[in-house]
Amino acid sequence: MIEVMPEWIEKLEDEDLVFIKNFVLASGSLKEIAKEYDVTYPTVRLRLDRLIQKIKVCDEMDNEPYIALIKKFAVDEKIDFDTAKRLIAEYKKQIGKRGKKI
């Protein structure tokens, strides 16, 4: 049986995978992770929230090149996730309008 790695895992950076591994080994304790990385609890919480967003975006990638580009910008932190969502929603709305005219 050939096992395929989920696409969202393949798109994460090595640093993210190490964080996930450490998080699991710490039984999900953000306090323990904060101590291990020598940072504050809010810093770890923010890192985890960003990682969750990356996974969601990677997991929901569309075949539409424009949408994929916007999502990549969000994952790479070139734009924030709220802006990405608004751009994608507006794009889909415009595409929908064009589809009705044809």
Backbone torsions as a table, in degrees:
resi	resn	phi	psi	omega
1	MET	NA	127.1	179.8
2	ILE	-91.9	123.7	178.9
3	GLU	-95.1	133.8	178.5
4	VAL	-109.1	130.9	178.1
5	MET	-70.4	133.5	177.5
6	PRO	-57.1	143.6	-176.1
7	GLU	-59.1	-36.6	-177.7
8	TRP	-64.7	-32.2	178.3
9	ILE	-70.0	-41.1	-179.7
10	GLU	-63.9	-26.6	-177.2
11	LYS	-86.6	-11.2	179.3
12	LEU	-78.8	150.7	176.9
13	GLU	-77.9	158.6	179.5
14	ASP	-55.8	-39.3	179.7
15	GLU	-60.0	-38.6	177.8
16	ASP	-67.4	-40.9	179.7
17	LEU	-65.3	-38.0	177.0
18	VAL	-64.5	-41.8	178.3
19	PHE	-60.9	-45.5	178.9
20	ILE	-60.3	-44.5	179.1
21	LYS	-59.8	-48.2	179.9
22	ASN	-62.7	-38.1	178.8
23	PHE	-62.6	-45.0	179.1
24	VAL	-65.7	-45.1	179.8
25	LEU	-63.4	-26.2	177.3
26	ALA	-89.3	13.2	-179.6
27	SER	55.9	32.4	177.1
28	GLY	77.0	13.4	-178.9
29	SER	-81.5	110.1	178.4
30	LEU	-67.2	-32.5	178.2
31	LYS	-63.2	-42.5	179.8
32	GLU	-66.4	-40.7	178.4
33	ILE	-64.2	-41.3	178.4
34	ALA	-59.5	-41.9	179.0
35	LYS	-66.2	-42.9	-178.8
36	GLU	-63.5	-41.0	-179.2
37	TYR	-88.0	-5.0	-179.0
38	ASP	57.0	49.7	176.6
39	VAL	-134.1	174.6	-179.8
40	THR	-81.0	160.0	177.0
41	TYR	-55.9	-47.3	179.4
42	PRO	-60.0	-31.7	177.8
43	THR	-65.7	-43.0	178.5
44	VAL	-66.9	-41.0	178.8
45	ARG	-59.9	-43.5	178.6
46	LEU	-63.9	-43.0	178.4
47	ARG	-61.2	-43.6	178.8
48	LEU	-64.8	-42.8	178.6
49	ASP	-61.2	-42.1	178.0
50	ARG	-65.6	-38.9	178.5
51	LEU	-65.3	-41.0	176.6
52	ILE	-60.2	-44.3	178.5
53	GLN	-62.4	-42.3	178.2
54	LYS	-59.1	-45.2	-178.8
55	ILE	-64.0	-43.9	178.8
56	LYS	-60.6	-45.2	-179.1
57	VAL	-65.4	-44.9	179.1
58	CYS	-62.9	-37.8	-177.0
59	ASP	-71.7	-24.2	-176.1
60	GLU	-105.3	14.0	-176.8
61	MET	-53.3	132.6	176.8
62	ASP	-95.2	162.5	175.2
63	ASN	-78.9	-12.9	179.1
64	GLU	-68.2	119.0	-175.3
65	PRO	-57.8	-40.8	-179.2
66	TYR	-64.1	-45.0	-179.8
67	ILE	-65.1	-40.8	178.1
68	ALA	-61.9	-39.5	179.1
69	LEU	-64.8	-45.9	179.1
70	ILE	-60.9	-43.9	179.6
71	LYS	-64.9	-37.5	177.6
72	LYS	-64.0	-41.8	176.5
73	PHE	-58.6	-40.5	179.9
74	ALA	-67.5	-44.4	178.7
75	VAL	-61.8	-39.3	-179.5
76	ASP	-82.0	4.5	178.4
77	GLU	60.6	31.9	174.6
78	LYS	-85.5	-26.0	170.4
79	ILE	-137.3	158.7	-179.9
80	ASP	-82.1	163.2	-174.2
81	PHE	-66.5	-35.3	178.9
82	ASP	-64.6	-41.6	177.4
83	THR	-63.4	-42.8	179.1
84	ALA	-59.5	-44.6	-179.8
85	LYS	-62.1	-42.3	179.9
86	ARG	-65.4	-42.1	178.5
87	LEU	-62.4	-43.5	-179.7
88	ILE	-66.0	-43.2	179.8
89	ALA	-62.0	-44.4	179.4
90	GLU	-64.7	-41.3	178.3
91	TYR	-60.6	-46.0	180.0
92	LYS	-64.2	-37.1	178.0
93	LYS	-64.0	-42.9	179.1
94	GLN	-66.0	-41.1	177.7
95	ILE	-62.9	-41.4	178.4
96	GLY	-61.2	-40.1	178.7
97	LYS	-64.9	-42.3	179.7
98	ARG	-64.0	-40.1	-178.6
99	GLY	-63.2	-32.9	-179.9
100	LYS	-73.4	-28.5	-177.4
101	LYS	-76.7	-24.7	-174.3
102	ILE	-73.8	NA	NA
